[in-house]
Amino acid sequence: MFTRRRTVRIGTDRLILRPPQHGDFRAWTTLRAISSEFLQPWEPTWADDHLTRKAFTNRVYWAQRSITGNTAVPLFLFRRMDEALVGAITLDNMRRGPAQSGTLGYWIGEPHARLGYMREAIEAVVHHAFYTLDLSRIEAACLPENTASRGVLEKSGFKYEGVAQSYLQINGRWRNHVLYANLRSDRRGRTDVGLA
């Protein structure tokens, strides 16, 4: 049986968000390599083959299957002015039925950090999740000391909900994470607790 491949493309003022393609390998591996010290404190331990073409090919196929299966929306962020890859964002763990929710994860290359790209991408993906995918709740988590990530979530309309103990293995250790959520119909008002 033939399955029609779904495509996702989201545009913002400065970015184009689209799924990874095989031709993105060199841009991806270069950006990840030059940003490794910047990224690794906040991510799961990289596998030995993390930056290889084979690992990237698997990532591309996973993205295609996830979008077709309606379980995740993995997107690369490209700057409009020069088509440079600046990072990635994934709406993952999409749950339907009574939950209608998903989990947001993202990374930005070190040369592109603190320029507002991730806030632009998060707001675009949340809008897509609410009004195209009909989700009701988007969740995100980050390490308590990751003030940049906490700040971008709060500026993008996410509200602090609490702490999850030993939530994910980050850089080889089980780590607590602060939890945030953005609701399509949010009447909670501000709940930020500061970035201290």
SETOR-381335 format. One record per residue (C-alpha): residue number from 1; x, y, z; chain. Coordinates in Angstrom, 3 decimals. Example, Ala and Ser with C-alpha at 12.3 -4.5 7.8 and 13.67 -1.06 7.14 Angstrom:
<pt pos="1" px="12.300" py="-4.500" pz="7.800" unit="A"/>
<pt pos="2" px="13.670" py="-1.060" pz="7.140" unit="A"/>
//
This chain:
<pt pos="1" px="0.000" py="0.000" pz="0.000" unit="A"/>
<pt pos="2" px="1.316" py="3.439" pz="-0.954" unit="A"/>
<pt pos="3" px="1.595" py="5.931" pz="1.930" unit="A"/>
<pt pos="4" px="1.609" py="9.599" pz="0.937" unit="A"/>
<pt pos="5" px="4.506" py="11.430" pz="2.559" unit="A"/>
<pt pos="6" px="3.388" py="14.468" pz="4.541" unit="A"/>
<pt pos="7" px="5.499" py="17.586" pz="4.338" unit="A"/>
<pt pos="8" px="5.854" py="20.364" pz="6.877" unit="A"/>
<pt pos="9" px="7.259" py="23.796" pz="6.131" unit="A"/>
<pt pos="10" px="6.858" py="26.738" pz="8.485" unit="A"/>
<pt pos="11" px="8.012" py="30.259" pz="7.714" unit="A"/>
<pt pos="12" px="8.762" py="33.109" pz="10.118" unit="A"/>
<pt pos="13" px="10.205" py="36.583" pz="9.535" unit="A"/>
<pt pos="14" px="13.798" py="35.331" pz="9.574" unit="A"/>
<pt pos="15" px="13.571" py="31.530" pz="9.381" unit="A"/>
<pt pos="16" px="12.355" py="28.600" pz="7.333" unit="A"/>
<pt pos="17" px="11.596" py="25.490" pz="9.389" unit="A"/>
<pt pos="18" px="11.533" py="22.182" pz="7.536" unit="A"/>
<pt pos="19" px="12.383" py="18.518" pz="8.177" unit="A"/>
<pt pos="20" px="16.008" py="17.408" pz="7.751" unit="A"/>
<pt pos="21" px="17.042" py="16.155" pz="4.314" unit="A"/>
<pt pos="22" px="20.016" py="14.040" pz="3.272" unit="A"/>
<pt pos="23" px="21.652" py="17.097" pz="1.673" unit="A"/>
<pt pos="24" px="21.773" py="18.855" pz="5.079" unit="A"/>
<pt pos="25" px="24.448" py="16.488" pz="6.419" unit="A"/>
<pt pos="26" px="27.487" py="18.741" pz="5.944" unit="A"/>
<pt pos="27" px="25.771" py="21.832" pz="7.430" unit="A"/>
<pt pos="28" px="24.433" py="19.800" pz="10.374" unit="A"/>
<pt pos="29" px="27.662" py="17.997" pz="11.237" unit="A"/>
<pt pos="30" px="29.697" py="21.214" pz="10.918" unit="A"/>
<pt pos="31" px="27.349" py="23.212" pz="13.171" unit="A"/>
<pt pos="32" px="27.140" py="20.424" pz="15.759" unit="A"/>
<pt pos="33" px="30.931" py="19.981" pz="15.750" unit="A"/>
<pt pos="34" px="31.766" py="23.669" pz="16.227" unit="A"/>
<pt pos="35" px="29.053" py="23.921" pz="18.910" unit="A"/>
<pt pos="36" px="29.906" py="20.716" pz="20.784" unit="A"/>
<pt pos="37" px="31.279" py="22.333" pz="23.973" unit="A"/>
<pt pos="38" px="28.330" py="24.733" pz="23.996" unit="A"/>
<pt pos="39" px="25.708" py="21.943" pz="23.535" unit="A"/>
<pt pos="40" px="27.014" py="18.917" pz="25.420" unit="A"/>
<pt pos="41" px="26.323" py="20.180" pz="28.988" unit="A"/>
<pt pos="42" px="22.598" py="20.333" pz="28.093" unit="A"/>
<pt pos="43" px="22.181" py="17.152" pz="26.020" unit="A"/>
<pt pos="44" px="22.291" py="13.375" pz="26.419" unit="A"/>
<pt pos="45" px="25.804" py="11.974" pz="25.913" unit="A"/>
<pt pos="46" px="26.641" py="11.889" pz="22.220" unit="A"/>
<pt pos="47" px="27.164" py="8.418" pz="20.784" unit="A"/>
<pt pos="48" px="30.588" py="7.715" pz="19.246" unit="A"/>
<pt pos="49" px="29.015" py="7.893" pz="15.770" unit="A"/>
<pt pos="50" px="26.930" py="11.021" pz="16.510" unit="A"/>
<pt pos="51" px="28.429" py="13.138" pz="13.715" unit="A"/>
<pt pos="52" px="28.652" py="10.399" pz="11.065" unit="A"/>
<pt pos="53" px="26.713" py="10.275" pz="7.810" unit="A"/>
<pt pos="54" px="25.111" py="6.974" pz="8.862" unit="A"/>
<pt pos="55" px="23.753" py="8.481" pz="12.099" unit="A"/>
<pt pos="56" px="22.489" py="11.494" pz="10.169" unit="A"/>
<pt pos="57" px="20.804" py="9.278" pz="7.558" unit="A"/>
<pt pos="58" px="19.016" py="7.458" pz="10.395" unit="A"/>
<pt pos="59" px="17.915" py="10.845" pz="11.748" unit="A"/>
<pt pos="60" px="16.454" py="11.822" pz="8.352" unit="A"/>
<pt pos="61" px="14.540" py="8.535" pz="8.055" unit="A"/>
<pt pos="62" px="13.260" py="8.848" pz="11.635" unit="A"/>
<pt pos="63" px="12.022" py="12.365" pz="10.854" unit="A"/>
<pt pos="64" px="10.169" py="11.142" pz="7.757" unit="A"/>
<pt pos="65" px="8.540" py="8.237" pz="9.647" unit="A"/>
<pt pos="66" px="7.596" py="10.488" pz="12.572" unit="A"/>
<pt pos="67" px="5.881" py="13.081" pz="10.397" unit="A"/>
<pt pos="68" px="4.080" py="10.424" pz="8.335" unit="A"/>
<pt pos="69" px="3.012" py="8.598" pz="11.513" unit="A"/>
<pt pos="70" px="1.910" py="11.851" pz="13.193" unit="A"/>
<pt pos="71" px="4.068" py="11.146" pz="16.258" unit="A"/>
<pt pos="72" px="6.623" py="13.965" pz="15.963" unit="A"/>
<pt pos="73" px="7.549" py="17.009" pz="13.883" unit="A"/>
<pt pos="74" px="11.374" py="17.294" pz="13.685" unit="A"/>
<pt pos="75" px="12.453" py="20.517" pz="11.971" unit="A"/>
<pt pos="76" px="15.721" py="22.210" pz="11.080" unit="A"/>
<pt pos="77" px="15.956" py="26.004" pz="11.330" unit="A"/>
<pt pos="78" px="17.379" py="27.794" pz="8.304" unit="A"/>
<pt pos="79" px="18.059" py="31.521" pz="8.188" unit="A"/>
<pt pos="80" px="16.118" py="33.062" pz="5.285" unit="A"/>
<pt pos="81" px="18.799" py="35.530" pz="4.218" unit="A"/>
<pt pos="82" px="21.493" py="32.937" pz="3.449" unit="A"/>
<pt pos="83" px="19.881" py="29.516" pz="4.092" unit="A"/>
<pt pos="84" px="22.379" py="28.795" pz="6.890" unit="A"/>
<pt pos="85" px="21.394" py="26.077" pz="9.352" unit="A"/>
<pt pos="86" px="21.119" py="27.664" pz="12.810" unit="A"/>
<pt pos="87" px="19.588" py="24.871" pz="14.919" unit="A"/>
<pt pos="88" px="16.710" py="22.441" pz="15.242" unit="A"/>
<pt pos="89" px="13.398" py="22.040" pz="17.056" unit="A"/>
<pt pos="90" px="11.258" py="18.950" pz="17.516" unit="A"/>
<pt pos="91" px="7.677" py="18.573" pz="18.638" unit="A"/>
<pt pos="92" px="7.823" py="14.982" pz="19.910" unit="A"/>
<pt pos="93" px="5.821" py="12.459" pz="21.943" unit="A"/>
<pt pos="94" px="2.595" py="13.664" pz="20.362" unit="A"/>
<pt pos="95" px="-0.329" py="12.114" pz="22.229" unit="A"/>
<pt pos="96" px="-3.830" py="12.170" pz="20.829" unit="A"/>
<pt pos="97" px="-7.225" py="11.461" pz="22.347" unit="A"/>
<pt pos="98" px="-7.869" py="13.062" pz="25.722" unit="A"/>
<pt pos="99" px="-4.274" py="14.378" pz="26.009" unit="A"/>
<pt pos="100" px="-3.817" py="16.239" pz="22.682" unit="A"/>
<pt pos="101" px="-0.295" py="17.159" pz="23.776" unit="A"/>
<pt pos="102" px="3.341" py="17.047" pz="22.758" unit="A"/>
<pt pos="103" px="6.825" py="17.754" pz="24.063" unit="A"/>
<pt pos="104" px="9.152" py="20.411" pz="22.680" unit="A"/>
<pt pos="105" px="12.917" py="19.980" pz="22.391" unit="A"/>
<pt pos="106" px="15.417" py="22.255" pz="20.645" unit="A"/>
<pt pos="107" px="19.034" py="23.259" pz="20.200" unit="A"/>
<pt pos="108" px="20.774" py="26.258" pz="18.646" unit="A"/>
<pt pos="109" px="24.286" py="26.393" pz="17.222" unit="A"/>
<pt pos="110" px="26.657" py="28.476" pz="19.318" unit="A"/>
<pt pos="111" px="27.281" py="31.121" pz="16.611" unit="A"/>
<pt pos="112" px="23.517" py="31.763" pz="16.451" unit="A"/>
<pt pos="113" px="22.694" py="31.776" pz="20.170" unit="A"/>
<pt pos="114" px="21.043" py="34.755" pz="21.844" unit="A"/>
<pt pos="115" px="19.916" py="36.333" pz="18.555" unit="A"/>
<pt pos="116" px="16.201" py="35.538" pz="18.993" unit="A"/>
<pt pos="117" px="16.070" py="32.693" pz="16.461" unit="A"/>
<pt pos="118" px="14.903" py="30.065" pz="18.937" unit="A"/>
<pt pos="119" px="12.126" py="32.233" pz="20.333" unit="A"/>
<pt pos="120" px="10.908" py="32.818" pz="16.776" unit="A"/>
<pt pos="121" px="11.024" py="29.065" pz="16.065" unit="A"/>
<pt pos="122" px="9.304" py="28.074" pz="19.322" unit="A"/>
<pt pos="123" px="6.448" py="30.512" pz="18.774" unit="A"/>
<pt pos="124" px="5.975" py="29.285" pz="15.182" unit="A"/>
<pt pos="125" px="5.983" py="25.602" pz="16.160" unit="A"/>
<pt pos="126" px="3.580" py="26.182" pz="19.059" unit="A"/>
<pt pos="127" px="1.210" py="28.018" pz="16.716" unit="A"/>
<pt pos="128" px="1.472" py="25.125" pz="14.226" unit="A"/>
<pt pos="129" px="0.831" py="22.628" pz="17.030" unit="A"/>
<pt pos="130" px="-2.272" py="24.438" pz="18.273" unit="A"/>
<pt pos="131" px="-3.880" py="25.517" pz="15.021" unit="A"/>
<pt pos="132" px="-2.743" py="22.950" pz="12.444" unit="A"/>
<pt pos="133" px="-2.210" py="19.808" pz="14.549" unit="A"/>
<pt pos="134" px="-5.032" py="20.642" pz="17.000" unit="A"/>
<pt pos="135" px="-2.929" py="19.994" pz="20.101" unit="A"/>
<pt pos="136" px="-3.998" py="21.564" pz="23.374" unit="A"/>
<pt pos="137" px="-0.829" py="21.404" pz="25.493" unit="A"/>
<pt pos="138" px="2.871" py="21.718" pz="24.660" unit="A"/>
<pt pos="139" px="5.365" py="20.713" pz="27.332" unit="A"/>
<pt pos="140" px="9.078" py="21.489" pz="27.640" unit="A"/>
<pt pos="141" px="11.750" py="20.717" pz="30.213" unit="A"/>
<pt pos="142" px="15.252" py="21.997" pz="30.854" unit="A"/>
<pt pos="143" px="17.951" py="21.883" pz="33.477" unit="A"/>
<pt pos="144" px="17.338" py="24.338" pz="36.339" unit="A"/>
<pt pos="145" px="20.630" py="26.147" pz="35.688" unit="A"/>
<pt pos="146" px="19.962" py="26.578" pz="31.959" unit="A"/>
<pt pos="147" px="18.882" py="30.190" pz="32.286" unit="A"/>
<pt pos="148" px="18.945" py="30.791" pz="28.515" unit="A"/>
<pt pos="149" px="16.490" py="27.950" pz="27.868" unit="A"/>
<pt pos="150" px="14.268" py="28.936" pz="30.771" unit="A"/>
<pt pos="151" px="14.234" py="32.526" pz="29.557" unit="A"/>
<pt pos="152" px="13.289" py="31.665" pz="25.969" unit="A"/>
<pt pos="153" px="10.481" py="29.400" pz="27.161" unit="A"/>
<pt pos="154" px="9.048" py="32.068" pz="29.467" unit="A"/>
<pt pos="155" px="9.321" py="34.751" pz="26.764" unit="A"/>
<pt pos="156" px="7.514" py="32.369" pz="24.372" unit="A"/>
<pt pos="157" px="4.481" py="31.987" pz="26.644" unit="A"/>
<pt pos="158" px="5.441" py="28.832" pz="28.568" unit="A"/>
<pt pos="159" px="4.698" py="28.756" pz="32.262" unit="A"/>
<pt pos="160" px="6.658" py="27.035" pz="35.010" unit="A"/>
<pt pos="161" px="4.875" py="23.980" pz="36.428" unit="A"/>
<pt pos="162" px="7.375" py="22.303" pz="38.741" unit="A"/>
<pt pos="163" px="10.382" py="20.000" pz="38.957" unit="A"/>
<pt pos="164" px="10.719" py="16.421" pz="37.681" unit="A"/>
<pt pos="165" px="13.250" py="14.373" pz="39.631" unit="A"/>
<pt pos="166" px="15.835" py="12.423" pz="37.589" unit="A"/>
<pt pos="167" px="13.904" py="13.328" pz="34.434" unit="A"/>
<pt pos="168" px="16.556" py="12.700" pz="31.749" unit="A"/>
<pt pos="169" px="20.138" py="11.535" pz="31.445" unit="A"/>
<pt pos="170" px="22.102" py="14.612" pz="30.471" unit="A"/>
<pt pos="171" px="25.813" py="14.460" pz="29.779" unit="A"/>
<pt pos="172" px="25.937" py="11.002" pz="31.389" unit="A"/>
<pt pos="173" px="23.989" py="11.737" pz="34.616" unit="A"/>
<pt pos="174" px="20.339" py="11.524" pz="35.651" unit="A"/>
<pt pos="175" px="19.300" py="15.125" pz="36.163" unit="A"/>
<pt pos="176" px="16.311" py="16.952" pz="37.613" unit="A"/>
<pt pos="177" px="14.502" py="19.237" pz="35.150" unit="A"/>
<pt pos="178" px="12.192" py="22.190" pz="35.519" unit="A"/>
<pt pos="179" px="8.925" py="21.667" pz="33.663" unit="A"/>
<pt pos="180" px="7.084" py="24.223" pz="31.565" unit="A"/>
<pt pos="181" px="3.879" py="24.116" pz="29.542" unit="A"/>
<pt pos="182" px="2.030" py="26.269" pz="27.040" unit="A"/>
<pt pos="183" px="-1.731" py="25.761" pz="26.759" unit="A"/>
<pt pos="184" px="-3.864" py="26.693" pz="23.770" unit="A"/>
<pt pos="185" px="-6.475" py="28.193" pz="26.099" unit="A"/>
<pt pos="186" px="-4.294" py="29.415" pz="28.944" unit="A"/>
<pt pos="187" px="-6.040" py="31.374" pz="31.683" unit="A"/>
<pt pos="188" px="-3.365" py="30.808" pz="34.331" unit="A"/>
<pt pos="189" px="-1.659" py="34.204" pz="34.151" unit="A"/>
<pt pos="190" px="2.054" py="34.511" pz="34.873" unit="A"/>
<pt pos="191" px="3.671" py="31.719" pz="36.848" unit="A"/>
<pt pos="192" px="7.370" py="32.413" pz="36.315" unit="A"/>
<pt pos="193" px="9.518" py="31.828" pz="39.357" unit="A"/>
<pt pos="194" px="12.556" py="33.758" pz="38.274" unit="A"/>
<pt pos="195" px="15.711" py="32.439" pz="36.733" unit="A"/>
<pt pos="196" px="17.741" py="32.106" pz="39.923" unit="A"/>
//
